[in-house]
Amino acid sequence: MILEAKDLNYYYQDGESRRYILKDTNATFEKGKFYTILGQSGSGKTSFLALLSALDSPQSGAIMFSGKDIKQIGYDKYRRNNVGIIFQSYNLIPALTAVENVLVPMSITENEIPEDKKTVAYNLLDYIGIVKSKADRLVNKLSGGEQQRVAIARALATNVELILADEPTGNLDEEMEQEIIDIFKKLAHEHQKCVIVVTHSNEIAQQSDQTFHLKKGVLSSHE
């Protein structure tokens, strides 16, 4: 087990009452598996991912990474060294090329990275389908699917074991969506990453090893 959510509670205070987004939520995640978190818009799945990625913190409960509370690891350090995050809107730096975007996290991680970072970045991009000529383009000159591939390469750049993605295919057509999902499956099954994808798509969920359903703050699991 690489990641665990323990008794998570996350809510908004509305006067005297609390509106729970997550209530007494527990879940465990392992390396080598591709997970989906499925739920309708507003179900809390993006909030759950934000907690798992330390972009937000719960009112109570804990997120454990390799048996240690991420609060003890330090949220910034955890994001820098232990988790790769992929966003629906890519969140790339438009003034940089694809390869420069991939180099950014490599410059701030404390993880061991080969000395020739640029070669590693080109190789990562090539592995997920971005050839060198495209790697040298500004990212806003690339298609949506290509930008999402760059975002995946950036998430992998610091050699993390945990990949979290929020609606990563939401802006893509069906064919490109399948190609991105195939990359996630490969990362989990061939490279022993723990891949967790938030989605509203049943088609994507059906291709994962395990699906968590989130409804009204309650999480249930289906293999």
C-alpha positions in Angstrom: 0.0 0.0 0.0 1.4 3.4 -1.0 -1.4 5.7 -0.2 -4.2 5.7 2.4 -7.1 8.0 3.3 -8.0 7.6 6.9 -11.3 8.9 8.3 -11.3 12.0 6.1 -13.8 14.7 6.8 -14.1 17.7 4.5 -16.9 20.1 4.8 -18.1 23.7 4.4 -19.5 25.5 7.3 -22.9 27.1 6.5 -24.0 29.1 9.5 -24.8 26.5 12.2 -24.7 23.5 9.8 -22.0 21.7 7.9 -22.2 20.6 4.3 -20.1 17.5 4.0 -18.1 16.9 0.8 -16.4 13.9 2.3 -17.6 12.1 5.4 -15.5 9.5 7.4 -13.9 8.5 4.1 -11.4 5.6 4.0 -9.5 4.2 1.0 -6.3 2.5 0.2 -4.2 2.5 -3.0 -1.4 0.3 -4.2 1.5 0.5 -6.7 0.9 -1.3 -10.0 -2.8 -0.5 -10.2 -4.9 2.0 -12.2 -7.8 3.5 -10.1 -10.7 5.7 -11.1 -12.8 7.9 -8.8 -16.2 8.2 -10.4 -18.9 10.6 -9.5 -21.2 13.2 -10.9 -20.3 16.9 -11.1 -20.3 18.3 -7.6 -19.9 14.9 -5.9 -16.7 15.8 -4.2 -14.3 13.8 -6.4 -12.1 16.7 -7.3 -12.0 17.7 -3.6 -10.9 14.2 -2.7 -8.1 14.4 -5.3 -7.0 17.8 -3.9 -6.7 16.2 -0.5 -4.7 13.2 -1.9 -2.4 15.6 -3.7 -2.0 18.0 -0.7 -3.5 20.9 -2.7 -6.0 21.1 0.2 -6.2 19.7 3.7 -9.1 17.9 5.5 -10.8 19.2 8.7 -10.0 15.9 10.2 -8.5 12.5 9.3 -5.2 11.9 7.5 -3.6 11.1 4.2 -0.8 8.5 4.7 2.0 8.1 2.1 4.1 5.0 2.6 2.8 4.8 6.1 3.6 8.4 7.0 1.2 11.3 7.4 1.7 13.8 4.5 1.3 16.6 7.1 4.5 15.3 8.8 6.3 14.9 5.4 5.2 18.5 4.7 2.7 19.4 2.0 5.2 21.2 -0.2 7.8 18.5 0.1 5.2 15.8 -0.6 4.1 17.5 -3.8 7.7 18.2 -4.9 9.0 14.7 -4.3 6.3 12.1 -4.1 3.4 12.9 -6.4 2.8 13.9 -10.0 -0.4 15.9 -10.6 -2.2 16.1 -14.0 -4.9 18.7 -14.6 -7.8 18.8 -17.0 -6.6 22.2 -18.3 -3.0 21.0 -18.5 -1.6 23.9 -16.4 1.5 24.1 -18.6 3.6 27.3 -18.8 2.6 28.8 -22.2 5.9 30.8 -22.6 7.9 27.6 -22.4 8.5 24.7 -24.9 7.2 21.2 -24.1 10.7 20.1 -23.0 11.2 23.2 -20.9 7.9 22.5 -19.1 9.1 19.0 -18.3 12.4 20.4 -17.0 10.6 22.7 -14.5 9.8 20.1 -11.8 13.2 18.4 -12.3 14.8 21.6 -11.2 13.0 21.7 -7.8 12.7 18.1 -6.7 15.0 16.5 -4.1 14.7 13.1 -5.8 17.7 11.7 -7.6 17.6 12.8 -11.3 20.2 11.8 -13.9 22.6 14.7 -14.6 21.6 15.1 -18.2 18.1 16.3 -17.3 17.3 17.5 -20.9 18.0 14.1 -22.4 15.7 12.5 -19.7 13.0 15.1 -20.6 13.2 14.4 -24.3 13.1 10.6 -23.7 10.1 11.0 -21.5 8.3 13.0 -24.1 9.2 10.5 -26.8 8.0 7.6 -24.7 4.5 9.2 -24.5 4.4 10.2 -28.1 5.9 13.6 -28.4 8.8 13.6 -30.9 11.7 16.0 -30.6 10.5 18.5 -33.2 7.3 18.9 -31.2 9.1 18.9 -27.9 10.9 22.0 -29.0 7.7 23.9 -29.8 5.9 26.3 -27.4 3.2 24.2 -25.7 0.4 26.5 -27.0 1.4 25.5 -30.5 0.5 21.9 -29.7 -2.9 20.2 -29.9 -4.9 19.5 -26.7 -4.0 15.8 -26.8 -0.3 16.7 -27.2 -0.5 19.2 -24.4 -2.0 16.5 -22.1 0.9 14.2 -23.0 3.3 16.9 -22.0 1.5 17.3 -18.7 1.8 13.5 -18.2 5.6 13.7 -19.0 5.9 16.6 -16.5 4.2 14.5 -13.8 6.6 11.7 -14.4 9.7 13.9 -14.6 10.6 13.6 -10.9 10.4 9.8 -10.9 7.5 9.6 -8.5 5.5 6.5 -7.8 2.1 8.2 -7.4 0.3 9.9 -10.4 -3.0 11.8 -9.7 -5.1 13.1 -12.6 -8.2 15.3 -12.5 -10.5 14.7 -15.5 -7.4 14.4 -17.7 -9.4 13.5 -20.9 -12.2 16.0 -20.3 -11.0 18.2 -23.2 -10.2 15.5 -25.6 -12.0 13.5 -28.3 -12.7 9.8 -27.9 -9.7 8.6 -29.9 -7.3 10.8 -28.0 -9.0 9.9 -24.7 -8.3 6.2 -25.3 -4.6 6.9 -26.1 -4.2 8.8 -22.8 -5.9 6.0 -20.8 -3.7 3.5 -22.5 -0.7 5.5 -21.2 -2.1 5.4 -17.7 -2.6 1.7 -17.8 0.9 1.2 -19.1 2.4 3.3 -16.3 0.5 1.3 -13.7 0.9 -2.2 -15.1 4.4 -2.0 -16.7 6.1 0.6 -14.5 4.4 -0.1 -11.2 3.1 3.4 -10.7 0.0 4.0 -8.6 -2.3 5.9 -11.0 -5.5 7.6 -9.7 -7.8 9.3 -12.1 -10.9 11.4 -11.3 -13.5 11.1 -14.0 -17.3 11.2 -14.7 -16.8 8.7 -17.5 -18.1 5.1 -17.0 -16.1 4.1 -20.1 -12.8 5.1 -18.4 -13.9 3.5 -15.1 -14.5 0.2 -16.8 -10.9 0.1 -17.9 -9.5 0.6 -14.5 -8.4 -2.1 -12.0 -10.6 -0.6 -9.2 -13.3 2.1 -9.2 -14.3 4.2 -6.2 -17.8 5.8 -6.5 -18.4 9.0 -4.6 -21.9 10.1 -3.9 -23.1 12.6 -1.3 -19.8 12.4 0.5 -19.8 8.7 0.8 -17.1 6.6 -1.0 -17.7 3.0 -2.1 -15.4 0.7 -3.9 -15.9 -1.7 -6.9 -13.2 -4.0 -8.3 
